[in-house]
Amino acid sequence: LIELEVNDRLGKKARVKCSPNDLVGDFKKLVAAQIGTDPHKIVLKKWYKEFKDHITLADYELHDGMNIELYYR
């Protein structure tokens, strides 16, 4: 398991445990459950690269302890 930190820079910050083989879409559901919002409204980015729902976290080379930017649609 790895732990990723998600921050929207508006005061919401969450640390989420997941598997590197999880899809980004599944990870969004875990984040949404922790911060209390709809997973379809969440956009995850890193350095202006928007993560697609059907690709795994390992494919984006996300490792334990990394920070991900959280935006809302």
N, CA, C and O atoms as a GROMACS GRO file, in nm:
protein
  292
    1LEU      N    1   0.083  -0.120   0.000
    1LEU     CA    2   0.000   0.000   0.000
    1LEU      C    3   0.087   0.125   0.000
    1LEU      O    4   0.195   0.128   0.059
    2ILE      N    5   0.037   0.227  -0.067
    2ILE     CA    6   0.105   0.357  -0.065
    2ILE      C    7   0.008   0.460  -0.008
    2ILE      O    8  -0.113   0.439  -0.007
    3GLU      N    9   0.061   0.571   0.039
    3GLU     CA   10  -0.021   0.678   0.094
    3GLU      C   11   0.008   0.805   0.014
    3GLU      O   12   0.122   0.851   0.009
    4LEU      N   13  -0.096   0.861  -0.047
    4LEU     CA   14  -0.084   0.983  -0.125
    4LEU      C   15  -0.156   1.095  -0.055
    4LEU      O   16  -0.260   1.074   0.007
    5GLU      N   17  -0.102   1.215  -0.065
    5GLU     CA   18  -0.165   1.332  -0.004
    5GLU      C   19  -0.230   1.415  -0.114
    5GLU      O   20  -0.168   1.446  -0.216
    6VAL      N   21  -0.356   1.449  -0.092
    6VAL     CA   22  -0.434   1.528  -0.188
    6VAL      C   23  -0.465   1.661  -0.123
    6VAL      O   24  -0.513   1.666  -0.010
    7ASN      N   25  -0.439   1.772  -0.196
    7ASN     CA   26  -0.457   1.906  -0.142
    7ASN      C   27  -0.525   1.993  -0.246
    7ASN      O   28  -0.481   1.998  -0.361
    8ASP      N   29  -0.634   2.064  -0.206
    8ASP     CA   30  -0.702   2.152  -0.301
    8ASP      C   31  -0.662   2.298  -0.283
    8ASP      O   32  -0.714   2.385  -0.353
    9ARG      N   33  -0.572   2.327  -0.190
    9ARG     CA   34  -0.522   2.462  -0.162
    9ARG      C   35  -0.631   2.557  -0.114
    9ARG      O   36  -0.611   2.679  -0.111
   10LEU      N   37  -0.745   2.502  -0.076
   10LEU     CA   38  -0.854   2.582  -0.020
   10LEU      C   39  -0.884   2.540   0.123
   10LEU      O   40  -0.984   2.582   0.182
   11GLY      N   41  -0.799   2.456   0.179
   11GLY     CA   42  -0.818   2.413   0.317
   11GLY      C   43  -0.847   2.266   0.331
   11GLY      O   44  -0.841   2.213   0.442
   12LYS      N   45  -0.879   2.197   0.223
   12LYS     CA   46  -0.905   2.054   0.231
   12LYS      C   47  -0.779   1.978   0.192
   12LYS      O   48  -0.722   1.997   0.085
   13LYS      N   49  -0.739   1.892   0.284
   13LYS     CA   50  -0.619   1.811   0.263
   13LYS      C   51  -0.650   1.672   0.316
   13LYS      O   52  -0.707   1.659   0.425
   14ALA      N   53  -0.615   1.570   0.242
   14ALA     CA   54  -0.643   1.433   0.285
   14ALA      C   55  -0.525   1.343   0.250
   14ALA      O   56  -0.459   1.361   0.147
   15ARG      N   57  -0.501   1.247   0.337
   15ARG     CA   58  -0.401   1.144   0.310
   15ARG      C   59  -0.479   1.015   0.287
   15ARG      O   60  -0.556   0.972   0.372
   16VAL      N   61  -0.458   0.954   0.169
   16VAL     CA   62  -0.538   0.840   0.128
   16VAL      C   63  -0.446   0.720   0.103
   16VAL      O   64  -0.348   0.731   0.029
   17LYS      N   65  -0.478   0.607   0.165
   17LYS     CA   66  -0.403   0.484   0.141
   17LYS      C   67  -0.468   0.410   0.024
   17LYS      O   68  -0.590   0.398   0.017
   18CYS      N   69  -0.384   0.360  -0.066
   18CYS     CA   70  -0.433   0.289  -0.184
   18CYS      C   71  -0.324   0.198  -0.237
   18CYS      O   72  -0.212   0.198  -0.188
   19SER      N   73  -0.360   0.120  -0.337
   19SER     CA   74  -0.264   0.031  -0.402
   19SER      C   75  -0.209   0.100  -0.526
   19SER      O   76  -0.283   0.175  -0.591
   20PRO      N   77  -0.084   0.080  -0.560
   20PRO     CA   78  -0.030   0.140  -0.683
   20PRO      C   79  -0.102   0.091  -0.809
   20PRO      O   80  -0.099   0.157  -0.912
   21ASN      N   81  -0.167  -0.025  -0.800
   21ASN     CA   82  -0.237  -0.081  -0.915
   21ASN      C   83  -0.381  -0.033  -0.926
   21ASN      O   84  -0.452  -0.073  -1.018
   22ASP      N   85  -0.426   0.053  -0.834
   22ASP     CA   86  -0.560   0.110  -0.842
   22ASP      C   87  -0.571   0.204  -0.962
   22ASP      O   88  -0.475   0.273  -0.997
   23LEU      N   89  -0.688   0.205  -1.022
   23LEU     CA   90  -0.715   0.302  -1.129
   23LEU      C   91  -0.736   0.439  -1.068
   23LEU      O   92  -0.776   0.450  -0.952
   24VAL      N   93  -0.709   0.544  -1.144
   24VAL     CA   94  -0.729   0.680  -1.096
   24VAL      C   95  -0.877   0.702  -1.060
   24VAL      O   96  -0.908   0.771  -0.963
   25GLY      N   97  -0.967   0.643  -1.137
   25GLY     CA   98  -1.110   0.654  -1.108
   25GLY      C   99  -1.146   0.597  -0.972
   25GLY      O  100  -1.227   0.654  -0.900
   26ASP      N  101  -1.085   0.484  -0.936
   26ASP     CA  102  -1.109   0.423  -0.805
   26ASP      C  103  -1.048   0.508  -0.694
   26ASP      O  104  -1.107   0.522  -0.587
   27PHE      N  105  -0.932   0.565  -0.720
   27PHE     CA  106  -0.867   0.653  -0.623
   27PHE      C  107  -0.952   0.777  -0.597
   27PHE      O  108  -0.960   0.825  -0.483
   28LYS      N  109  -1.015   0.830  -0.702
   28LYS     CA  110  -1.104   0.946  -0.684
   28LYS      C  111  -1.219   0.912  -0.592
   28LYS      O  112  -1.263   0.997  -0.513
   29LYS      N  113  -1.270   0.789  -0.600
   29LYS     CA  114  -1.380   0.747  -0.511
   29LYS      C  115  -1.334   0.744  -0.366
   29LYS      O  116  -1.409   0.781  -0.276
   30LEU      N  117  -1.210   0.699  -0.342
   30LEU     CA  118  -1.156   0.698  -0.206
   30LEU      C  119  -1.139   0.841  -0.153
   30LEU      O  120  -1.171   0.869  -0.038
   31VAL      N  121  -1.089   0.930  -0.239
   31VAL     CA  122  -1.072   1.070  -0.200
   31VAL      C  123  -1.207   1.133  -0.170
   31VAL      O  124  -1.223   1.203  -0.070
   32ALA      N  125  -1.305   1.109  -0.257
   32ALA     CA  126  -1.438   1.167  -0.241
   32ALA      C  127  -1.502   1.122  -0.110
   32ALA      O  128  -1.571   1.201  -0.045
   33ALA      N  129  -1.480   0.996  -0.072
   33ALA     CA  130  -1.536   0.946   0.054
   33ALA      C  131  -1.473   1.017   0.174
   33ALA      O  132  -1.541   1.039   0.274
   34GLN      N  133  -1.346   1.052   0.165
   34GLN     CA  134  -1.278   1.118   0.277
   34GLN      C  135  -1.314   1.265   0.289
   34GLN      O  136  -1.330   1.316   0.400
   35ILE      N  137  -1.326   1.335   0.176
   35ILE     CA  138  -1.351   1.480   0.184
   35ILE      C  139  -1.498   1.515   0.169
   35ILE      O  140  -1.537   1.630   0.186
   36GLY      N  141  -1.582   1.415   0.136
   36GLY     CA  142  -1.725   1.437   0.132
   36GLY      C  143  -1.774   1.512   0.009
   36GLY      O  144  -1.851   1.607   0.022
   37THR      N  145  -1.731   1.472  -0.108
   37THR     CA  146  -1.778   1.534  -0.232
   37THR      C  147  -1.803   1.425  -0.336
   37THR      O  148  -1.775   1.308  -0.311
   38ASP      N  149  -1.857   1.463  -0.450
   38ASP     CA  150  -1.888   1.369  -0.557
   38ASP      C  151  -1.762   1.335  -0.636
   38ASP      O  152  -1.689   1.426  -0.676
   39PRO      N  153  -1.733   1.206  -0.659
   39PRO     CA  154  -1.609   1.171  -0.732
   39PRO      C  155  -1.606   1.222  -0.876
   39PRO      O  156  -1.498   1.240  -0.932
   40HIS      N  157  -1.723   1.246  -0.935
   40HIS     CA  158  -1.726   1.296  -1.073
   40HIS      C  159  -1.687   1.443  -1.082
   40HIS      O  160  -1.655   1.492  -1.190
   41LYS      N  161  -1.688   1.514  -0.970
   41LYS     CA  162  -1.651   1.655  -0.969
   41LYS      C  163  -1.503   1.676  -0.942
   41LYS      O  164  -1.454   1.789  -0.948
   42ILE      N  165  -1.431   1.568  -0.912
   42ILE     CA  166  -1.290   1.579  -0.875
   42ILE      C  167  -1.202   1.568  -0.999
   42ILE      O  168  -1.223   1.484  -1.086
   43VAL      N  169  -1.101   1.657  -1.006
   43VAL     CA  170  -0.998   1.650  -1.109
   43VAL      C  171  -0.863   1.644  -1.036
   43VAL      O  172  -0.834   1.730  -0.953
   44LEU      N  173  -0.783   1.543  -1.066
   44LEU     CA  174  -0.652   1.529  -1.004
   44LEU      C  175  -0.545   1.567  -1.104
   44LEU      O  176  -0.547   1.524  -1.219
   45LYS      N  177  -0.450   1.650  -1.059
   45LYS     CA  178  -0.344   1.696  -1.148
   45LYS      C  179  -0.210   1.693  -1.076
   45LYS      O  180  -0.203   1.694  -0.953
   46LYS      N  181  -0.105   1.688  -1.156
   46LYS     CA  182   0.032   1.701  -1.107
   46LYS      C  183   0.109   1.774  -1.216
   46LYS      O  184   0.125   1.721  -1.326
   47TRP      N  185   0.156   1.894  -1.187
   47TRP     CA  186   0.230   1.974  -1.285
   47TRP      C  187   0.149   1.994  -1.414
   47TRP      O  188   0.201   1.973  -1.523
   48TYR      N  189   0.025   2.033  -1.401
   48TYR     CA  190  -0.065   2.063  -1.514
   48TYR      C  191  -0.104   1.940  -1.595
   48TYR      O  192  -0.169   1.954  -1.698
   49LYS      N  193  -0.065   1.822  -1.551
   49LYS     CA  194  -0.102   1.698  -1.620
   49LYS      C  195  -0.226   1.642  -1.551
   49LYS      O  196  -0.220   1.602  -1.434
   50GLU      N  197  -0.338   1.639  -1.622
   50GLU     CA  198  -0.461   1.587  -1.564
   50GLU      C  199  -0.462   1.435  -1.574
   50GLU      O  200  -0.437   1.379  -1.681
   51PHE      N  201  -0.492   1.368  -1.462
   51PHE     CA  202  -0.491   1.222  -1.459
   51PHE      C  203  -0.621   1.168  -1.515
   51PHE      O  204  -0.729   1.215  -1.480
   52LYS      N  205  -0.610   1.068  -1.604
   52LYS     CA  206  -0.726   1.004  -1.666
   52LYS      C  207  -0.775   0.889  -1.577
   52LYS      O  208  -0.694   0.822  -1.512
   53ASP      N  209  -0.906   0.865  -1.575
   53ASP     CA  210  -0.966   0.767  -1.484
   53ASP      C  211  -0.928   0.623  -1.513
   53ASP      O  212  -0.928   0.541  -1.421
   54HIS      N  213  -0.896   0.588  -1.636
   54HIS     CA  214  -0.875   0.448  -1.672
   54HIS      C  215  -0.728   0.404  -1.666
   54HIS      O  216  -0.695   0.294  -1.709
   55ILE      N  217  -0.640   0.489  -1.613
   55ILE     CA  218  -0.497   0.458  -1.603
   55ILE      C  219  -0.461   0.437  -1.456
   55ILE      O  220  -0.517   0.504  -1.369
   56THR      N  221  -0.369   0.346  -1.429
   56THR     CA  222  -0.334   0.316  -1.290
   56THR      C  223  -0.241   0.422  -1.231
   56THR      O  224  -0.177   0.498  -1.304
   57LEU      N  225  -0.234   0.424  -1.100
   57LEU     CA  226  -0.145   0.518  -1.031
   57LEU      C  227   0.001   0.485  -1.060
   57LEU      O  228   0.083   0.576  -1.072
   58ALA      N  229   0.033   0.357  -1.073
   58ALA     CA  230   0.171   0.316  -1.103
   58ALA      C  231   0.214   0.365  -1.241
   58ALA      O  232   0.330   0.399  -1.262
   59ASP      N  233   0.121   0.369  -1.336
   59ASP     CA  234   0.154   0.417  -1.470
   59ASP      C  235   0.191   0.565  -1.469
   59ASP      O  236   0.270   0.610  -1.552
   60TYR      N  237   0.134   0.640  -1.376
   60TYR     CA  238   0.170   0.782  -1.360
   60TYR      C  239   0.292   0.799  -1.270
   60TYR      O  240   0.333   0.912  -1.243
   61GLU      N  241   0.351   0.689  -1.225
   61GLU     CA  242   0.469   0.689  -1.138
   61GLU      C  243   0.445   0.765  -1.008
   61GLU      O  244   0.530   0.843  -0.964
   62LEU      N  245   0.330   0.742  -0.948
   62LEU     CA  246   0.298   0.800  -0.817
   62LEU      C  247   0.348   0.705  -0.710
   62LEU      O  248   0.313   0.587  -0.709
   63HIS      N  249   0.429   0.758  -0.619
   63HIS     CA  250   0.491   0.677  -0.516
   63HIS      C  251   0.442   0.720  -0.378
   63HIS      O  252   0.373   0.821  -0.365
   64ASP      N  253   0.479   0.644  -0.278
   64ASP     CA  254   0.437   0.669  -0.140
   64ASP      C  255   0.479   0.809  -0.095
   64ASP      O  256   0.594   0.848  -0.111
   65GLY      N  257   0.385   0.882  -0.037
   65GLY     CA  258   0.414   1.013   0.019
   65GLY      C  259   0.403   1.130  -0.078
   65GLY      O  260   0.428   1.244  -0.038
   66MET      N  261   0.368   1.106  -0.204
   66MET     CA  262   0.362   1.215  -0.302
   66MET      C  263   0.237   1.300  -0.282
   66MET      O  264   0.137   1.254  -0.228
   67ASN      N  265   0.246   1.425  -0.327
   67ASN     CA  266   0.134   1.518  -0.321
   67ASN      C  267   0.069   1.529  -0.458
   67ASN      O  268   0.136   1.531  -0.561
   68ILE      N  269  -0.065   1.536  -0.458
   68ILE     CA  270  -0.142   1.552  -0.582
   68ILE      C  271  -0.232   1.673  -0.565
   68ILE      O  272  -0.288   1.695  -0.458
   69GLU      N  273  -0.244   1.752  -0.670
   69GLU     CA  274  -0.330   1.870  -0.667
   69GLU      C  275  -0.474   1.829  -0.696
   69GLU      O  276  -0.500   1.750  -0.786
   70LEU      N  277  -0.566   1.883  -0.618
   70LEU     CA  278  -0.708   1.850  -0.630
   70LEU      C  279  -0.785   1.972  -0.678
   70LEU      O  280  -0.777   2.079  -0.617
   71TYR      N  281  -0.859   1.956  -0.786
   71TYR     CA  282  -0.942   2.063  -0.841
   71TYR      C  283  -1.085   2.013  -0.853
   71TYR      O  284  -1.109   1.892  -0.852
   72TYR      N  285  -1.179   2.104  -0.865
   72TYR     CA  286  -1.320   2.071  -0.878
   72TYR      C  287  -1.371   2.116  -1.012
   72TYR      O  288  -1.337   2.225  -1.059
   73ARG      N  289  -1.453   2.034  -1.076
   73ARG     CA  290  -1.518   2.068  -1.202
   73ARG      C  291  -1.642   2.147  -1.177
   73ARG      O  292  -1.711   2.186  -1.272
   0.00000   0.00000   0.00000
